[in-house]
């Protein structure tokens, strides 16, 4: 896997990291995002990502969806990932 990026690729992660001061938490989530973008082989890496996904399931799903679509998700798409109803604007 490439070294952890210093800036988030996705709007999902930027939204979560906005205002976060914990460097280790930031690095973990950047690692998760990088893994979703470019998975790498290795048991240790896979275990770390499994733990991060388990701790942040909605974020992991949103990152994957955003990377798959090639664009940030709309508010309604984010709500659909969580299974929450959203009134249209």
Secondary structure, 3 states (H helix, E strand, C coil): CCCCCCCCCCHHHHHHHCCCCCHHHHHHHHHHHHHHHCCCCCHHHHHHHHHHHHHCHHHHHHHHHHHHHCCCCCHHHHHHHHCCCCCCC
